[in-house]
Amino acid sequence: MVMAEDASAYPSIQPASVRGVIRSHCNRRFTITTATPWVVCLLWLTAAPLAAAPYDGEPFSLLQPDLTHVEVLVYGDEFYQRVESPDGYTLIRDPDTGWICYAERSADGFEFLSTGVVYTPTRTDDPDDPQVQVRRRLTRSLRLEKTAIRRQAARRRLLLLGDDAGDEPTARLSAAPAPLIGTVVGLTIPIQFPDVPGTVSQSEIDNFCNQVGYTGYGNNGSVRDYFYDVSNGNLEYINIVTQYYTARYNKSYYDDCTSARTSTLISEALNWLEGQRFDFTVLSTDSSKQILALNFFYAGSPDCGWAKGLWPHQGSYTGFTSSSGIKSRKYQITNIGSSLRLGTFCHENGHMVCSWPDLYDYGYESSGVGGYCLMASSGSSNPRPPNPYLRDLKGWETLIEISADPPGTLRAHQVNSFITYRYSHPLNTREFFLLESRRKTGRDAGLPDEGLLIWHVDEDGSNDYEQMTPERHYRVSVEQADGKFELERGINSGGSNDLFHAGNNDRFDDDTLPDARWWSGVESGMAITNISAVSDNMTFVVDNVPVDLMIVPGAVREIRGLTGGPFAPSPVSYALTNLAATPVTWTASASADWLSVPPGGTLAGGAQTAVNATLTAVAATLPPGIYEDAIQFTDTTHEATRRRPIRLVVQPAELVAQWAFDETSGTTAADATGHGHSATLQGATFASNSTTGKFGRALDFDGLDDTVSVPGFTLPKPYFTISLWINPDTSLNSASSRFDLLYWDNGNHPHITFNRARKGEIGLYVEYETVEYEDIHTATQSWPAATWKLVTFTFDGTNYRVYVDGALERTYNHPGIHIDT
């Protein structure tokens, strides 16, 4: 990962002379001899996220055990992959046989299981054919639970990245990024095998990396050309391409689907290079002398699939140190196949050289910024440019602020240029809109649409979060002019009506769809109107509406509770900020008799105050139902009114389900509430397992396979209470074995578990929107034998509380982190 800093820290490096030397070598073949004039590169290190290259149904040919190949489609990246047949059936490599078979989803949705039916591309109408039978009962395009995908990806990330796996892929970039201006030199090592020789010459790979105007294999320029073009001529990224290294063993030795030996191959290549007396000191290193830009190109294609074997990836290898003390660390490895393509190579070097994060969804439920940016959809032979936010981080973009434009300001934009308009949040420097115009020409030829492209950036967001809520939203979003949000919904990687222009959607403001509000729901005041037709020089009018009194939040606020109360959250608070330099007078009102707000006041210039909306006594008298109102905030000084919707949800106060286990025969436990949530004993019967309980009867489990299963049902969120009486046969403490008391096998899989943290505690573990909360547990850490104990967990919409025998032990603040079922 590379960023330029103060060159005085490297007094021996002169950028101008280095650039001159590299230009003189751009089109020549580099060979390894003691006389080779290796070039010093100008690189500096910055902390950056480790990330991946996305696949969205790209075709690959995978190897079966009989050495035949089958054509498949791959979705995902190097950390997690879903593989499908060309007609959409999910496939898996059978762990017992190694054959690629049709897959089905496990009952809990956490893994794919092999059906044992081998996939072949041949088709028959024979009803007795196993493929015909299995295809009749399977559903196409199966998906795992998002939690399962994340766990599988995390394991793969740890395997590939080692200690670097802790670098969160969606980590923040620097708040004050340094520019990347000048020349960067990387190292590329082509690798062939005794049984798979390189089909692309070393000189061709050199041209692919470095030649100005390269057109081989249909590519739009070389790697050097790509980064030179998308940086507006600010960056020259040159690779020194060595001769081919021939591996010690055949390709299958390294491309093994069960025990990949990528690190072995990398070690061989680097030690071979050392043996050729290559001077590693000329390579760019960080302060620990670790090589920064290290690329491997291997002959052939990946045979395994499912991100196994020699699947193209970025990883970490720390097993090499040259005689001069230079060390390996981050690398990327890509297959050559029968042709060279810029896409993956440029995407991975976007990580290594430019420190850019991925902008697609690691849960694969949405498309991120789709085909509008290199870091979400790299393309093949003509990768898309990075978006203007990423370009600006490297110092390649000219930003023009339009936040203060008076209404009626006419703006023009030259398409595909390096000038972008910015509209900034008045209180949060990390959130802003960027506006540029793009046409499908040159490096933008692969864009899904053309017109005025409006980006919404919140540097505290994550492109894992497609929910579009104040708490969960993308870091970088494309405002899609048709208002369908197909990128967030994962429908496509961009549609033909995404960009703004006359004849499609020529207006963008706080009240349009999509709207120009900040992620808090607050009005931004930005209004872009009269957007022209698509042309090489597009125009639009800035009709901004001044927002002098900002009222946060802007989204609907919801208060919930049971009949008679309590209700939470209460009160509901709004932050009022006077953005003007002079005082403003404001009023507030609500029409519902269950809601009370203060009448108003005066706020000095630049000042802020909190306004609390509270429930009246009427709320406790309301029958179950949904009640809605809106608070009217009026800035009487500037004659502006803002509505803030508020909703009260009153739910019936009742017991949802109760199992007393008083039965003495059969395997069905009745729901004492009469709601029909009957439970079924598994591995036990009342006749053999019923015993004396705390009240009436109880069930005595053997601790092996005795369970009680209950069909799922919806809880009246956000309030619930879960209580259970337990009586262990032997004393339990931190030295005892862990076991589950309650486990949900669908949804977000919450569970109540004993001794998960090895402290003897009983905890409620909740996974909500991909985040697992592990701190809701008892203070009690020992449970005496033959003693009944009552353990209770409650949630009031804001706080979890833990009780043992009716005594409050702990309180945990987790607003909105509820259990649905």
N, C-alpha and C positions, 0 to 999 in steps of 0.2 A: 504494500500500500504506500502511495507516494504523494508527498506534498512538498512544494518548495518552501523553504524558510529563509532565514538570513544567511546569505552566501558567505558572510564573514566568518561563519562557523567552519567553513571549508576553504581556507585561504589558498590551497594548492590547486583548486579547480577553477578554471576560467571558462564560463559558459560559452563565450563567443568562439574561442579556439576549439572547444570540444565540438560544437555544432559544425564547424568547418571540417573537422576530421571525419565526422560521421557522414556528412553529405558526400564526401569524396568516396565513401565506401558503400553508399546506398545500393548500388547496382552491381557490386562485385561479389564473388564467391569467397566466403571465409573458409580457410582451411587451417588445420591445427599443426603448426610447426613452431619451432622455437623462435623463428623470425617473424611470426605473424604479429602485426602491429595492433594488438588488442586495444579497444577504445574504452576510455574511462567514461562512465555515465554519470549524469547529474541527477541524483535521487536523494530524497530525504524521507524519513519515516514518520508516519502519524498513526495513531490508533484508529482502527477501522473494523467494521463487522466482517465476519466470514460468511460466505453465502454460496449460492448455487446457480445452475443454469437450467431454465425451465424447458419442459417439453409439453406440447399440447396436441397430442395425437400424431406425433411424428412417426413415420414408418421406420421399422428396423427389421433385420433378419436375424433371428435367434437360432441357436444350435440345439438340436435334439440329441439324445445319447447315441443314436445310430448315425450321427454325423450329417444328417439332413438338416436343412434350414426351413423355418416357417416364418412367414411374414406377419408382423404384429404391429400394433400401434402403441406408443408409449406416452403416458401422462405422468407429470411430476418432475422430479429433479434427481440429483445424485444421492439424495438422502431418503427419498421415498418415491416409489413408482407404482402406478397401477398399469397393468398391461392388458390389452384387449385384442381380440381377433379383429380383422378388418370390418366385420359386420357387428361388432359391439359386444361380444361375449367376454366376460372377465376370465383371465387365464392366470395360472399359477404354476410354478415349477414344483412338481411333487417332491417333498423332502425325502421320501423313501426311495423313489425310483429315479429321480432326476428328469423325468419326462415333463414336458409342458402339457398341462391338462386343463380342462374346464374347471372353474372355481365356483364355489358357492360361499355365501357369507355365514359365519358362525351365528348362533342364536343371539349372542350379546352384541353382535356387530363389531367386534374388536379384531377379527382376523378373517382372512380368506382360507378356506379349506379345499383341498383337492378332492374332486369327485372321483379321481382315479381313471377318468375317461380321457385318453390321450387326444389332444387337439391335432387335427390334420386339415389341410385346406381342401381336401377332396370332399365331395358331397354325394349323398345317395338318398333315395326315397325309401329304402328298405326299413320298415318299421322296427325290425329287430336290431338295426345298427345302433350300437351304444351312443354314437354321436347324435343320431336322430332323437333318441329317447331323452338324453340329457338336455338337449337344446329345447325340447318341448316344455320342460319344467323349470328351466332357468330364466332369470330376468337379465336383460342386457344392462351393461354399464353399472355394475354394483359398486357401491361406495362403503367405506368403513366409517365408523364414528370418528369425528374430528379428533377426539382425545386419543384414539388408537393410532391415528396417523401421526400425531405429534410425538407419541411415545416411540413409535418405530423410527421416525426421523431422528429423534434425539439419540437413540442407540447407534444409528448409522453415523451421525455427526461425530459422536464420541470416538467411534472406530477410526474415522478418516482424519479427524482434526486433533485428536489427543488433547493436550493441554489447551489448545486454541478453541476447543469446543465451547468453552465458557464465554467466548465473545458472542454476545447475543446478536443474532443476525439483524434485528430491527433496532439495534442500539442507536443512540443519537449520534449524528455527525457533530463535529465541532461547532459551537455557536459562533465562532469567529474563524471560519476556515481560511487556510492559507492558499494562495493561488498556486497553480501548477503551470508554470511558464518556462519554456526552454526545451531541453533535449533529455530524453530518457532512453537508456539502452537496457534491453533484456537479453536473456540467454535462452535459446531453443535447441534442444537435443533431439534429433530424429532417432527412432529405435526400430530395428527390424529383428526378425527371429530366424533361426535356421530353417524353419519350415514355412515361414511367411516373410518373404523378402519385401522390401519397400518397393512399391509400384510407382511412387512419385519421387523424382530425383531430388537430391539435396539442393541443387541449384534452383529447382522449381519451388521448394519450400522457402529458400532464401528470397526468391522473388515475391512469393506470397506474403512474406513478412515485411519486405523492405522496398520493393520496386515501385517507383513513382509511375502511376498510370497502369498498374497491373490489371489484366483482364482474364487471366487463366481461370478455367472452370466456371466461367460466367460471373466471377466476382467483380464487384464494383470497387476496383482498386485493391491495394494491399492493406495489411494491418496498419502500416505506417500512414497510408493515405487516409484510412478511416479516422484515426485519432487526429491527424493534421486537419482534416476537413471539419470534424465536429467541434474542434477547439478553435475554429476561426484562425487557423495558422499559428496558434500559440504553443502547441505541443508537437514535437517530433518524437515518436516512440519507435525506436529501431531495435531489432533483434539480431544478435549474432547467432547465426545458424551453423552448428558444427557439422562434421561428417556424420554419417549414420553410425550408430553403435549397434553391433550385432549381439543380441542377448545370448547367454550361455545355453538356454534351454528352448524348446519349442514353445510356441505361443500358449498352448493349452496349460502349460505348467504355471504361467502367471495369471492366465484368464480363467482360473478355476472358480466354479460357482459356489463352492463351499468353503474354500480357504484361499482367498485371493492373496497374491503375493506382489502387490503393487510396490510396497516398500523394498522388496528384494530387487525388483527391476530398477527402481530409482537408485538404489545403492550401487548396483552394478555399473550403471551409466555414469554416475558421478565419479566413482573410483577409476573407471576407464579414462575419463577425461583428465583426472589427476595424473594418471600414468602417462598421458600424452604431454605432460609438462605444461598443461594449460595454467595460465597465471590467473587464479581466482581473485587476486587482489584488485583487478581492474573492474570487477563487478560491483554493482551498487549494493551496499549492505546497510543495516541499521546500526545502532550504537553497540549492539552485541555481535557485530560482524556476521549477521545472518543475511543471506542473499534475499533480495526483495522480489525480483521478477524471474521466475524459473519455470520454463515451459517444456513439456515433453510431448512429442508427436510419435505415436507408435503405429506400425504397419498393421493393416487389417481392420477389422471391425469388432466391436464388443459382442461377444457371443452369449453372455449369460442373461442379461436383462435383470429387472428388479434391483437395479443399482448394485449389482454384485460383480465380481471379477474385475476386469479392466474397464469398467464403465467410466466414461469421461467425468472427471470430477476435479474439484479443488481440495487439497488436503494439506497435512502438515507432516513433514518427515525431518526429524532432528538427528538422524544417525550418521551424518557425514560432516567431517571437518577436514579441510584441506591442510596440506603441510604449511601453508601460510596462515592458518588459523581462521579461514573463512568457513562459515557453517551453512548448512541447508536448513530450511524451515518450510515456508509456504511454497506450494507448487500448484500447477494445474497440468493435467494430463488429458490428452485428446487423441482419438484415433484418426488416422489418415484415411483409411478406406481406399477407395479408388479415386478420390477427388479431395480438394481442399475447400473448406467453406469458412467464411469470416465469422459467422454468427456466434458460435460458442466460444471461439478463441477471443473475440472482442469482448464478449460478455464477461468472461472470467478475468480478462485483463482490466476490465472496468473495475473489478474488485481490487485486484492486486496493485494496479498502477494508480488508479484514481480514487480509491477508497469509497466507491459508491456502494450503497446497499441494494439488495433486491427490492423490487417494487411489485412483486406478485404475492399472492396469498400462500403461505406455507401450509395452510390447511387444505388448499386446493378446492375451496368452496366458492371462490370468486376469482376474478381475473386481474385484480389490481389495476394498473394503468394500461394493461393489455398491449395492443400493438402500437402504442404511441411512444414507446421508450425502449431503448436497448436493455434496461435492467428489469424488464418484465416480459418482453418477447423479442428475443435477439434477432430473429430472422435468420436466413440462411446465407445467401451470397451477397445480400445488400442490407446489413443491419440498420435498424432505425437509429437516428441520433438519440443521445440522452436528452431528457427534458430540460427546459431552461433553468429549473431549480438546481439540478446537478451541474449544469454548465456554469452557472453563476458561482457555485461553491469552488470551482477551479479558477475563477477569474477570467472566464472566457465570454461573459455576457455583459451587455450594457443594459442596466435597468433604469427605466424612467418612471418615476413616481407620479401616479395620477390621483392620489388620495385627495389632494387639495385643488384639483381642477374645478373651476366654476362650472355650473350647469351650462350646457350648450357648447362645451369645448369639443372641437372636431379633431380627431386623432387619425393618423394614417400609419400603416405598417407594411413594410416590404416583406413579402412572404419568405419563409425559410432563412430569415436573417438572424443575426445575433444581437438584436435589440428586442427587449421584452418590456411591456408595461407592467407595473406592480401597483397593487392597491393594498395598503397595510392596515392591520388592526391597530387602533389608536392606543391600546393598553398592553398588547401582547406582541412582541416583536417576532415571535415564533410562528405566527399565523398570518397568512396573506394570500391574495390572489395574484396570478400571473397570466398575462394575456399576450398571445402571439398568433400570427396567421401562418398556416402551413398548406402547401400544395404537394400533390403526389408527383414530385419530380426529384431527380438526383437521389440523394440519400434518403429522401422522404417518400420515394416511390411506393414503398410498401405500407404506407399509413392506411388505416381503414377508411378514413374520410379526410376531407379538406375543408378549410374555412378558418374562422376565428376559433382558436383552441384556448379554452379558459381552464387553468389549473387552480385547484384549491390546495394549499399547502399548510399543514399543521405539523411542525417538527416534533410534537409530542404524541402524534398519532402513530399508527402501525398499519402497513398494508396487509396484515393478517386480519384486521378488523373491518369486515364488510357491513357491520350493522348500521352504519350511518346515524349513530346516536351521539349525544354530547360526550359520553364516556368511551364509546367504541367506534372509531372511524379511521379511515385511511390517513397515512402520513401525507401521501400525494394522491390527489383525486383528479380525474378528468370530469369536468362539468359537462354532462351529456345533454345536448340541446333538445333531444326528443323527450327528456324527462322519464325515460324507461329504466334507467340505472342498470343496464344490462351487464356492465362490468362488475358491479357489486353483486349482482345476482348470479354471476358466472354463466350467463347465457352465451356470450361470445367474447372475443378479444377486441371488440370495437365494431361499431355498426356504421352504416352509410349515412345516418342522420345525427351523428354525435357532435359535429362542429356547427358553430353558429354562422349563419349567412342569410342574406335575403332569399326568400322562398322556402326557408326551412324554419328557423327561429332567429329573429333579428333583434331580440331584446333579452337582457339579463339583469334582474334587480331583486329586491327583497321579497317581492310578491309573485315572481314568475315561478315556473316549474321547469328546470331546477331553479332554486333561489340563490341569492347572493348573501345570505345570512352567514354569520360566523357559526362555528360548530356548537356554540352555546345556545344557538337559536336566536341570538340577538341580531337586530338589524345592522348591517354594515353601512347602509346608506349608498352603496355603489349602485349606479344605474348605467348600463351600457345599452344604447339605443341606436336605431337606424344603422344596424350592421349591414355593410354592403354585400353585394354578390361576390362570389369567389373570383379573385383576380390576383395579379402579381403585386398589386398595391391596394390592400383592403383598407377601408375607412370605417369609423364608427364615431358616435357622439357620446361623450361622457356627460351624463345628466345626474350627477351625484346629488343626493338629498342629505344635507347636513344632519348629523346625529349629535345634538348637543347634550342630551340627557340619555346616557346609556343605562339600560335596565337589564341586569343579569340575574337569572337565566331568562332566555326567551322561549324555551321549549315548554310544553305543557307539564305542569306539576301535578302529581297524583298523590292523594292522601287515602290511606286504606285503614279499615278497621272492622271490628265485629259490631253487631247491633248493640247499642248502648256504650260503645267504646271499649278499650282505648283506641285512638287513631294515631297513625304515624305516617310520615313525619309531621309533627305539629310543634311549633309553628312552621310555616313555609316562609323562608327568608329570601328577599330580593336585595341585590346590591345596586344602589343608584349612584352613578358617577357623573358629575358635571364636567363635560369635556370643554366647555367654554371658559373664557377668562373672566367673565362677569357672572354674577349670581343668577340663578334660575329659580323660579317659583313653580312648585309642582303640586298636583292633587292626585288622590287615589280614591277609587270607589269600586264597590262590588254590589251586585243586585240581589244575590242569594241571601236569605236570612240565616243560613248556616255558616256564613263567612264574614269576618270582620277585618277591615284594614284601616290604618290611620288616615286621617283626612288629607294630610299633605304638609308642606313646609317650604322653606327656602334653603337652597344649597349654594354655598359660596363657590366661586370659580375654582375648578380643579379639585373640589372636595368630594368626598364619598360618604354615604350613609347607608345603613341597613333598614329595610322596611319589612316588618313581620306581618304576614297574613295569618290570622288565628281562627280556629273554629269556635262558634258560639255554642251555647247550651242546646240549641236546636239540633245540632248534629247527633247528639246522643239519643234523640227521640225519633230519628228517621228510620223507616223500615228498610229492609235490604233493597239495594238498587244502586244505580250509577247516577250521580248528580254532577252537573257541569255548570261552570260559570266562567267569567273572565274578569280579571282586575283591569280597570281602565286607569292607566297612568297618563297624566296630561302635563306636559311642559307648557304652562300658561304663558311663560315669557316668550317662547318661540312658536306658540300655537301648534304644538305637535302632540298627538295622542298615540300611545302604544298599548296594545292589548296583550295580556299575559294569561293564557287559558289555565284553568285549574279544575281538577276533577276529584270528586269524593266518591269512593267506592265503599259501600256498606254491605258487609256479608253477614249471613246468619250465624249467630253464636251457637254452635252445636258440636257434639262429638262426631267426628268423621268416621272413625272405625275403632272397635275394641274387641280384643280376643281374650276371653277369660280362661280358655282351655279347661272348661269344666266337664267336657264330654268324657264318657267312659268306654265308648266303643266307636269303631269306624276310623276313618282317616280325615274327616272334615271338621274343621273348627269354625263355628258359627261366628258371624259378626254381630255382637250384642247390640249395635246401634240400629239394626234393621236396614242398613243401607246396602246389604247384599255383598259385602266384601269378604266372602267366605274364604278360608284358608285351607290348604291341603297338606297333610302330613306326608313326608317322603322319607323312607328309611325307618319309619316308626309308625305305631298305631296307638290309639288311646287305650286299647285293651292291655297292651304290654308296657306302655310308657307313662301312663297317667299315675300321678302321685299326689300326696297332700301338698297343698300350696299355701301361700300367704293368706289368700282368701279362697275358700273352696278347693278346687283341684289345680294342678299344674302339670307341665310336661317335663319329663326327665330325659335329657338328650345324652347319647353315648359319646359325644365329642368326636365322632368319626364322620358319619354320613347322615345323621338325623337332622332334617330341616323342616321348616314350615314355609310353603310357597303361597304368595298372595298375588292375584292378577293386579296389574297396575291400575291406578286411578288418580285423578287430579286432586291436588291439595288446594285449599282456598288461600292461595298466596296473597300477601306475603306473610301472613300469620300462621304459625302452627306450633303445636306442642307434641313431642314424642316422648312417651314414658314407657319404661319397662322394668319389671321386677326380675332380679336375678338372684340365684342362690348357688354358689359354686360348691362342688363336692370337696375340693381341696382349696386351701388358701392360695390366692393369686397375688403376685407382685411382679416386679420388674424382671425377675428371673424366669417367669412362666412363659409358656409359648403364646405367641400372638394368635388371635382368632377373631372372626367377625361375629357380631351379635345380630346385626341387620345389614343386608346388602341389597342395593337396587341393581338389577341386571339390565337396565335400559336407561335412557336419558343420559344424564351426566354422571351416573353411577356413584351417588353418595353412599356412604356406609358408616355404620357405628361399629367400631373395632376396639378390642382390648389390646393394650400393650404394643401399639404400632410404633411408638417412639421409644420403646424399651424402658419406660419409666413406671409401668404398672397402671397407667391411666386408661380411661375409657373415653374415646373421642368420636365426635361427629365430623366426618371428613367430606367436604363439599367441593365439587369441581364445577365452576360456573364460568361460562364463556372462556374456556381453555385455561383458566387459572385455578389451581388447587389450593384450597384453604385448609391448613393442617393444624391450626392453633385452637380449635374449639374442643376442649377436653376437660375432664375433671381435675380438680386439685388432689382428690383422693387417689392414692397410688398403691393401696393394699386392700384386699377384699377377703375377709375371714371366711373360712369354710363353714358350711351349714348355717349361713346367716343371710336372711333376705335383705337386699338393698334395692332401693328405688332410685333409678337414674333417669333424669329428665333433661331434655333439651328444648328450649323455646326460642322463637324468633318473632320479633314485633315489627319487622320491616326495616329496622335499623340495627338492633343489637341481638346477638345470640347470648342466651344465659344458660348456665349449666348448674343443675341442682343435684344433690345427693341426699336422699331421705328428706326431701323438702327444703333443705338448707341451700341457699345460693352460694356457689363456690367460685364461679368466674363469670365475667361479662366480656363479650367481644364485639367490637363495633365493625360491622360489615354491611353497610346500607345496600339494600337491593340484592344481596347475594343469597337468593332464596332457592328452595327445592320445589320443583314444579310438580313432581308426581311421587 
